[in-house]
Structures are given as structure tokens and as C-alpha cells.
Amino acid sequence: MVEAIDEELDEMVDLQLERQKRQWLSALRWRRRMKAALEPSGLTFTEWLVLDATRSLVNRSGDCVSPNDVAHDIEIDAMANWHAMAVLDHRGLVSRGCSMSGKAWRVFVTQKGLDLLRATQPNLEQVSAAES
């Protein structure tokens, strides 16, 4: 009886692992499709994630947000976020600067950035709806 339960548990663990691997592979395929769809915009996948997350956080908070909040929201490391923010700032898609207190950075999406997000949205939605 105990052996049967152990075998059943092992089988459940194997199924769970297989499901997790399939989700991971599906996410990788989605990312490849998204990267291809983003090419005409000149955005990398990470830059798009950072830009979109910044817009979302600013909309939720009603104010500028810290780059650290953006990195935390999309679970990327600080250096990848810093690099993406620098590129987005250079392209005029976000505005970065010191807060009024001078103790932290703040960021928001510019009109140019919002326009680019709106322009890419239909294609990204179509790519995301595609079967993996």
C-alpha cells in the first residue's frame, strides 16, 4: 500500500515537472515571436518590457515611479533595467531624473513612448494570441 502511494506521488511529481517544462518552452516560443514582432519598432524585448511596465506602474500610481520599482515589477536585475532605461531615455521614450528630494530617481513614459506602445500593441496582441 505504501509503495503504491509512493509510486503515485512520484508520478504526480513527474507530471508537475513535465507541465512546468512545457510552460517554460511555451514562454520561450512566445518571447521569440515577440522579439520578431518588436523588430520594426527598434525595441528589444527587454526594452519593451521595461517601457510597458513603466507605463503600467505610472498609470497605477498616478505619478512617476522609481526604476527599482520597474525592475521589481518585471523581475529583472538592476543592471538590465538600468541599461534598458538608458536606451529608452536616449530615444526619448522615457524621462528620467532626480526626484524633488534628490534622494531617488524617478521615471515616466513620454508621449513618444506612449505612441510607440500604442503602435506596437495590435501586432503584439496578435503574436501573443498565436498558438505556441
Backbone as CSV, one residue per row, in Angstrom:
resi,resn,N_x,N_y,N_z,CA_x,CA_y,CA_z,C_x,C_y,C_z
1,MET,0.826,-1.207,0.000,0.000,0.000,0.000,0.864,1.262,0.000
2,VAL,1.890,1.282,0.846,2.771,2.437,0.932,3.527,2.605,-0.386
3,GLU,3.949,1.490,-0.976,4.666,1.561,-2.250,3.770,2.141,-3.346
4,ALA,2.515,1.770,-3.352,1.574,2.279,-4.349,1.390,3.786,-4.187
5,ILE,1.322,4.247,-2.955,1.182,5.682,-2.693,2.444,6.416,-3.129
6,ASP,3.611,5.845,-2.821,4.877,6.453,-3.231,4.979,6.544,-4.753
7,GLU,4.572,5.487,-5.449,4.597,5.495,-6.910,3.655,6.559,-7.466
8,GLU,2.493,6.665,-6.851,1.520,7.667,-7.295,2.055,9.083,-7.076
9,LEU,2.704,9.300,-5.934,3.297,10.611,-5.652,4.412,10.921,-6.643
10,ASP,5.256,9.922,-6.934,6.328,10.116,-7.912,5.755,10.482,-9.276
11,GLU,4.688,9.819,-9.647,4.035,10.096,-10.926,3.483,11.519,-10.958
12,MET,2.906,11.963,-9.850,2.373,13.323,-9.774,3.497,14.353,-9.889
13,VAL,4.614,14.077,-9.237,5.761,14.978,-9.297,6.291,15.040,-10.727
14,ASP,6.381,13.888,-11.387,6.840,13.850,-12.774,5.905,14.644,-13.686
15,LEU,4.608,14.506,-13.489,3.631,15.245,-14.296,3.754,16.750,-14.058
16,GLN,3.943,17.119,-12.807,4.109,18.539,-12.468,5.365,19.098,-13.133
17,LEU,6.443,18.340,-13.082,7.695,18.772,-13.708,7.513,18.906,-15.221
18,GLU,6.858,17.944,-15.831,6.604,17.997,-17.271,5.753,19.220,-17.629
19,ARG,4.748,19.515,-16.828,3.909,20.692,-17.068,4.731,21.971,-16.967
20,GLN,5.602,22.050,-15.980,6.445,23.233,-15.811,7.399,23.383,-16.994
21,LYS,7.977,22.297,-17.486,8.862,22.366,-18.648,8.099,22.846,-19.874
22,ARG,6.888,22.356,-20.062,6.073,22.784,-21.216,5.748,24.277,-21.123
23,GLN,5.466,24.760,-19.923,5.204,26.196,-19.754,6.456,27.010,-20.095
24,TRP,7.601,26.539,-19.653,8.862,27.229,-19.924,9.121,27.291,-21.432
25,LEU,8.952,26.170,-22.115,9.163,26.132,-23.558,8.159,27.023,-24.288
26,SER,6.940,27.040,-23.832,5.923,27.908,-24.414,6.325,29.370,-24.239
27,ALA,6.841,29.728,-23.069,7.280,31.103,-22.810,8.451,31.474,-23.723
28,LEU,9.362,30.544,-23.955,10.485,30.821,-24.851,10.004,31.060,-26.288
29,ARG,9.043,30.263,-26.732,8.497,30.455,-28.077,7.782,31.806,-28.173
30,TRP,7.028,32.169,-27.116,6.337,33.462,-27.096,7.352,34.598,-27.169
31,ARG,8.431,34.487,-26.410,9.448,35.538,-26.413,10.074,35.693,-27.805
32,ARG,10.350,34.583,-28.479,10.905,34.665,-29.837,9.934,35.360,-30.791
33,ARG,8.655,35.037,-30.673,7.648,35.693,-31.524,7.560,37.182,-31.210
34,MET,7.609,37.516,-29.935,7.540,38.915,-29.526,8.761,39.685,-30.034
35,LYS,9.943,39.098,-29.916,11.159,39.763,-30.405,11.045,40.070,-31.888
36,ALA,10.548,39.112,-32.650,10.382,39.322,-34.090,9.356,40.419,-34.359
37,ALA,8.275,40.428,-33.615,7.233,41.441,-33.805,7.715,42.829,-33.398
38,LEU,8.653,42.909,-32.469,9.162,44.193,-31.997,10.237,44.783,-32.901
39,GLU,10.829,43.970,-33.763,11.929,44.451,-34.607,11.631,45.758,-35.327
40,PRO,10.468,45.903,-35.984,10.205,47.170,-36.694,10.192,48.403,-35.778
41,SER,9.891,48.198,-34.500,9.836,49.327,-33.566,11.222,49.752,-33.096
42,GLY,12.212,48.888,-33.299,13.554,49.181,-32.810,13.747,48.856,-31.343
43,LEU,12.717,48.295,-30.700,12.813,47.921,-29.287,13.266,46.479,-29.152
44,THR,14.126,46.235,-28.172,14.410,44.853,-27.805,13.273,44.370,-26.908
45,PHE,13.244,43.078,-26.675,12.216,42.524,-25.800,12.311,43.144,-24.403
46,THR,13.520,43.229,-23.868,13.705,43.792,-22.522,13.307,45.263,-22.479
47,GLU,13.672,46.025,-23.518,13.284,47.439,-23.549,11.766,47.583,-23.576
48,TRP,11.110,46.739,-24.364,9.646,46.787,-24.400,9.056,46.441,-23.026
49,LEU,9.593,45.392,-22.379,9.108,45.024,-21.043,9.234,46.195,-20.075
50,VAL,10.390,46.849,-20.091,10.644,47.973,-19.185,9.714,49.146,-19.514
51,LEU,9.575,49.459,-20.789,8.705,50.564,-21.196,7.251,50.292,-20.809
52,ASP,6.780,49.095,-21.108,5.399,48.737,-20.797,5.153,48.690,-19.285
53,ALA,6.107,48.141,-18.539,5.962,48.089,-17.078,5.968,49.497,-16.482
54,THR,6.811,50.364,-17.014,6.850,51.750,-16.522,5.504,52.425,-16.746
55,ARG,4.953,52.268,-17.946,3.632,52.841,-18.240,2.591,52.304,-17.279
56,SER,2.595,51.006,-17.083,1.620,50.368,-16.207,1.743,50.864,-14.764
57,LEU,2.956,50.929,-14.254,3.163,51.387,-12.874,2.791,52.858,-12.700
58,VAL,3.129,53.685,-13.682,2.764,55.110,-13.605,1.250,55.248,-13.626
59,ASN,0.585,54.465,-14.472,-0.887,54.511,-14.517,-1.493,54.098,-13.185
60,ARG,-0.927,53.065,-12.566,-1.467,52.598,-11.280,-1.198,53.582,-10.156
61,SER,-0.015,54.192,-10.160,0.349,55.075,-9.048,-0.121,56.512,-9.272
62,GLY,-0.309,56.886,-10.535,-0.687,58.261,-10.833,0.472,59.226,-10.742
63,ASP,1.701,58.698,-10.654,2.874,59.549,-10.516,4.076,58.831,-11.116
64,CYS,5.194,59.531,-11.190,6.434,58.916,-11.645,6.780,57.754,-10.709
65,VAL,7.576,56.833,-11.216,7.967,55.675,-10.410,9.481,55.555,-10.391
66,SER,9.980,54.771,-9.474,11.424,54.566,-9.425,11.807,53.424,-10.365
67,PRO,12.980,53.505,-10.963,13.442,52.395,-11.791,13.502,51.071,-11.016
68,ASN,13.777,51.151,-9.725,13.800,49.934,-8.908,12.427,49.279,-8.852
69,ASP,11.376,50.098,-8.797,10.016,49.553,-8.802,9.735,48.824,-10.115
70,VAL,10.231,49.386,-11.212,10.032,48.761,-12.525,10.755,47.418,-12.565
71,ALA,12.012,47.409,-12.148,12.795,46.168,-12.155,12.125,45.108,-11.286
72,HIS,11.647,45.516,-10.136,10.971,44.581,-9.231,9.690,44.048,-9.868
73,ASP,8.940,44.919,-10.535,7.659,44.532,-11.134,7.830,43.462,-12.203
74,ILE,8.880,43.567,-13.021,9.071,42.589,-14.105,10.170,41.577,-13.794
75,GLU,10.693,41.650,-12.577,11.654,40.660,-12.072,12.904,40.543,-12.936
76,ILE,13.491,41.702,-13.268,14.778,41.690,-13.958,15.818,42.326,-13.043
77,ASP,17.079,42.030,-13.331,18.129,42.566,-12.460,18.330,44.057,-12.720
78,ALA,18.899,44.714,-11.752,19.050,46.173,-11.785,19.878,46.636,-12.983
79,MET,20.909,45.882,-13.349,21.770,46.298,-14.455,21.031,46.224,-15.794
80,ALA,20.271,45.158,-16.020,19.481,45.045,-17.257,18.457,46.175,-17.317
81,ASN,17.855,46.479,-16.188,16.876,47.566,-16.129,17.546,48.912,-16.395
82,TRP,18.698,49.139,-15.776,19.419,50.394,-15.973,19.755,50.583,-17.443
83,HIS,20.261,49.533,-18.076,20.638,49.626,-19.486,19.416,49.930,-20.361
84,ALA,18.327,49.210,-20.127,17.108,49.443,-20.912,16.601,50.868,-20.697
85,MET,16.599,51.334,-19.455,16.146,52.701,-19.161,17.021,53.730,-19.864
86,ALA,18.330,53.493,-19.899,19.242,54.429,-20.559,18.944,54.501,-22.053
87,VAL,18.716,53.360,-22.682,18.387,53.332,-24.110,17.050,54.025,-24.357
88,LEU,16.053,53.713,-23.527,14.727,54.324,-23.683,14.795,55.837,-23.484
89,ASP,15.589,56.274,-22.527,15.766,57.703,-22.281,16.451,58.355,-23.479
90,HIS,17.487,57.727,-23.988,18.220,58.257,-25.145,17.303,58.399,-26.370
91,ARG,16.377,57.478,-26.524,15.434,57.521,-27.654,14.238,58.445,-27.386
92,GLY,14.174,59.021,-26.183,13.086,59.936,-25.848,11.780,59.236,-25.514
93,LEU,11.859,57.957,-25.151,10.653,57.181,-24.841,10.281,57.245,-23.368
94,VAL,11.262,57.517,-22.519,11.014,57.753,-21.089,11.776,59.006,-20.690
95,SER,11.377,59.562,-19.582,12.097,60.685,-18.997,12.569,60.243,-17.624
96,ARG,13.867,60.372,-17.404,14.444,60.015,-16.107,15.045,61.255,-15.475
97,GLY,14.985,61.298,-14.165,15.610,62.403,-13.464,15.535,62.198,-11.967
98,CYS,16.134,63.120,-11.258,16.106,63.056,-9.793,14.728,63.448,-9.285
99,SER,14.365,62.857,-8.163,13.108,63.240,-7.520,13.281,64.612,-6.887
100,MET,12.194,65.190,-6.433,12.249,66.513,-5.797,13.159,66.496,-4.572
101,SER,13.190,65.341,-3.881,14.035,65.250,-2.696,15.493,65.057,-3.070
102,GLY,15.734,64.624,-4.313,17.106,64.395,-4.746,17.680,63.088,-4.255
103,LYS,16.877,62.291,-3.547,17.391,61.056,-2.956,17.138,59.835,-3.824
104,ALA,16.327,59.997,-4.863,15.989,58.843,-5.687,15.765,59.296,-7.124
105,TRP,15.805,58.339,-8.029,15.471,58.590,-9.419,13.989,58.387,-9.611
106,ARG,13.443,59.050,-10.600,12.047,58.845,-10.973,11.989,58.753,-12.485
107,VAL,10.973,58.073,-12.980,10.860,57.866,-14.419,9.388,57.861,-14.818
108,PHE,9.108,58.319,-16.038,7.768,58.200,-16.610,7.917,58.025,-18.115
109,VAL,6.879,57.534,-18.749,6.878,57.319,-20.199,6.455,58.625,-20.872
110,THR,7.216,59.028,-21.875,6.898,60.250,-22.621,5.768,59.973,-23.615
111,GLN,5.280,61.027,-24.213,4.242,60.862,-25.236,4.753,60.011,-26.390
112,LYS,6.001,60.212,-26.768,6.612,59.407,-27.837,6.617,57.924,-27.448
113,GLY,6.920,57.641,-26.187,6.905,56.258,-25.701,5.501,55.676,-25.697
114,LEU,4.533,56.474,-25.269,3.135,56.017,-25.281,2.660,55.738,-26.696
115,ASP,3.045,56.617,-27.634,2.661,56.417,-29.026,3.265,55.129,-29.588
116,LEU,4.507,54.866,-29.235,5.158,53.638,-29.712,4.487,52.403,-29.116
117,LEU,4.162,52.449,-27.839,3.457,51.314,-27.217,2.112,51.079,-27.904
118,ARG,1.380,52.151,-28.168,0.084,52.023,-28.854,0.256,51.442,-30.257
119,ALA,1.290,51.872,-30.957,1.519,51.412,-32.327,1.891,49.930,-32.375
120,THR,2.611,49.449,-31.382,3.044,48.047,-31.378,1.986,47.108,-30.796
121,GLN,1.051,47.650,-30.049,0.066,46.836,-29.322,-0.692,45.823,-30.189
122,PRO,-1.296,46.233,-31.312,-2.083,45.256,-32.091,-1.255,44.065,-32.573
123,ASN,-0.050,44.340,-33.047,0.810,43.261,-33.534,1.234,42.338,-32.388
124,LEU,1.537,42.916,-31.239,1.950,42.103,-30.095,0.788,41.260,-29.578
125,GLU,-0.406,41.819,-29.593,-1.578,41.045,-29.183,-1.812,39.875,-30.132
126,GLN,-1.637,40.129,-31.413,-1.819,39.068,-32.411,-0.781,37.965,-32.221
127,VAL,0.456,38.349,-32.017,1.529,37.379,-31.798,1.282,36.581,-30.516
128,SER,0.804,37.256,-29.487,0.549,36.585,-28.205,-0.612,35.621,-28.290
129,ALA,-1.556,35.905,-29.168,-2.719,35.024,-29.314,-2.402,33.796,-30.152
130,ALA,-1.291,33.842,-30.886,-0.905,32.719,-31.748,-0.585,31.490,-30.902
131,GLU,-0.882,30.335,-31.459,-0.563,29.074,-30.778,0.935,28.923,-30.664
132,SER,1.366,28.334,-29.557,2.805,28.125,-29.377,3.250,26.816,-29.876
